[in-house]
C-alpha cells in the first residue's frame, strides 16, 4: 500500500482491513517516499514501513486517494516511483483519486479506469488518454483495477480477494467485517448523483 | 479514539474517515496507554497522539475492537483508564468488540449494548449485567452508543454525526465517501447469520 501525507484513511484501511483478515496468507507493506511518519490533515499519524527505493517485490500494489493527491500529481519523483511500481508489479489497484496519480504518470493511457465521482473533473483532467468510465464501482483492465470513491475500495478489495483466493473466502472476509459487499461493479449510484452519465 | 496493539483498523479508520470529512468542525485525538507507536498483527504501524493521563477533555470517546481486546480485558490499568474516560466524557461509543472492554470495566452494567455477532459469546461473557441486544446494527442507551462488528462503526459514526450536526451533514459525509449508509439500527442480518435471535 502506497502512503503519502493527506491520504484518505478509509481508502487505505478499508482495503487493508479486508486483506488483513487473511493475515496467514497476506503480508502487508506500506511504502512512501521516505520510511517513517505520515500525517493527514485531520491530525492523524501513521508509519510507512519502507521508502520506494526499498520496496520488496509485491504481488499487488494499491494506490489510495485523498487530498494529498492534489500535491503529488506535481511531484515528479513521486510519479516516477509510482510508474515504476506499476510497471514491475503483477497487479495494480487504485482507490478513489489514486487513479489521478497513476493517470498523471501516463501509465494508464489507453486503459479503462474509474475514480471518485465527486472529483471527476479534476481526476480526468490528469490525462485525456485514459478511457475513463464514469459509471462503475470498479473497473478491471488487464492487470489494473481502479475503484470509485473512498468506500468503493472495500468492494474492489473483496473482488481482488475473490480473484486470488476464491469467492467463498471473499464472502467470509466481508461477513467477518459485517460488511455488505456490493459485488456488482456496474452498481454505482454516485455517477448519476454527480451528474455523470453511463 | 482509543488505540491499543492489535486493534481492528476498520473499526478505527471507518469512523475517523467519516468524522475527518468534517475537519473544520471536528478535532481528532488518538489516545493509548503510552503515546507513540501502536502495531497490529497484520504488521501495520500507527502513532498514538497522547497517553491516557494526558488526554484532553473530549466531546466523544470511541473504543474500537480487534484481537487486542482479548489481551486488554485482562489489563487492569487499561480498564481503569477506559472506565475513567467513559465517566468523564459526555458521549461514549464502542465499535465491535470495543464493547467487551467497556463491559469488563463494569461501566456498561444495567445499560443496553450490542457488539460483534461472530464474537458474541466471548463479548457477552465479559459481563452478565449488561443488557446485551443481539439483533442491532447499533444501540443507543443514554450517553453510550455501541455498534455491531467492524463496518457497523461507520453507520454508527454517521448516526452520531447526524445527532450532532444534522442528518443533511451526515448524508453529505456518506455520499462524499460513496458509502451506502445503513441508517436503520434494527437492520442487522448478522445476528441471524451467527445463530442469534432478536
Interface residues (C-beta under 8 A of the other chain):
Chain A: X8 X9 X10 X12 X13 X14 X16 X17 X19 X20 X23 X26 X27 X28 X29 X30 X37 X40 X41 X42 X43 X44 X45 X46 X47 X49 X116 X117 X118 X148 X149 X150 X151 X152 X154 X175 X176 X177 X178 X179 X180 X182 X189 X190 X193
Chain B: X8 X9 X10 X12 X13 X14 X16 X17 X19 X20 X23 X26 X27 X28 X29 X30 X37 X40 X41 X42 X43 X44 X45 X46 X47 X49 X116 X117 X118 X148 X149 X150 X151 X152 X154 X175 X176 X177 X178 X179 X180 X182 X189 X190 X193
